[in-house]
Amino acid sequence: MGRKNFARAALLSLALGATSLASAQGQNTQAEIERYRQMLQDGNPAELVSARGELMWAQKRGPKNVSLEQCDLGLGPGKVKGAYAQLPRYFADTDQVMDFESRLVHCMVSLQGFDRAAVIRAPFSREGEPQTELESLTAYVVEESRGMPIAVSQRHAKERESYKRGEKIFYFRGGPYDFSCATCHSVDDQRIRLQDLPNLTKPEPAQRAFATWPAYRVSQGALRTMQWRLYDCFRQQRFPELKYLAPASVDLITFLGVNANGGKMDSPAIKR
């Protein structure tokens, strides 16, 4: 073997070795991150947020001085168990497809008499602040669906239309980086820093991702809802701000939820 061929073979061997090492390191890193999450899950602070939400759900509040116990989340007034796992869905009383948070706000306004603008003015807590009422109530209701199968309906025409719009939003490219949701979430084994980027077009990763939101973010010391997750994704894409409960957010959640059908809810989970 000539010197040039020997040098090329040596370089190729080093490159393959480096690739294998990087792959092994990546797998080890992911395993350690997963072990870290499992350790934290035993003392997930979201449990305290959920407990507060449970008390608020049964508390008589608002101008009408009534509780949310008659709120219909799709399974009938007062039925909470498993309801989150079947949202978004079509509601005949509003003639709309609604995710949990939009339905919650509807109940707070229609049943308890709260002013809608006041309720949604500051839906997300900031660093160092207590969890908002919406976050606490969401934590309670999603906890009541833990272990339940995800079953986002496509029976009604408006549910199917919502899915199609959500799919279009998922693949829409724009902003200064020409990004879309699919840029990060339609490829296998992709990661940004230490954060996995699940391929949300495939059932298993879509189920795993959808099932674990809402989640408690350790880095922020707060429980974050699905509406917040989409808001932050749009921010990172440098898109225009996604308004809380905007129809586009409900459509995108519908798309993600249908893709995740068959999985089992495991929320509130814990994230980095």
Beta strands, then each sheet from edge to edge (+ up, - down):
strand 1: 89-91
strand 2: 96-98
strand 3: 190-192
strand 4: 195-197
strand 5: 215-217
strand 6: 222-224
strand 7: 269-271
sheet 1: 1+ 2-
sheet 2: 3+ 4-
sheet 3: 6+ 5- 7-
end
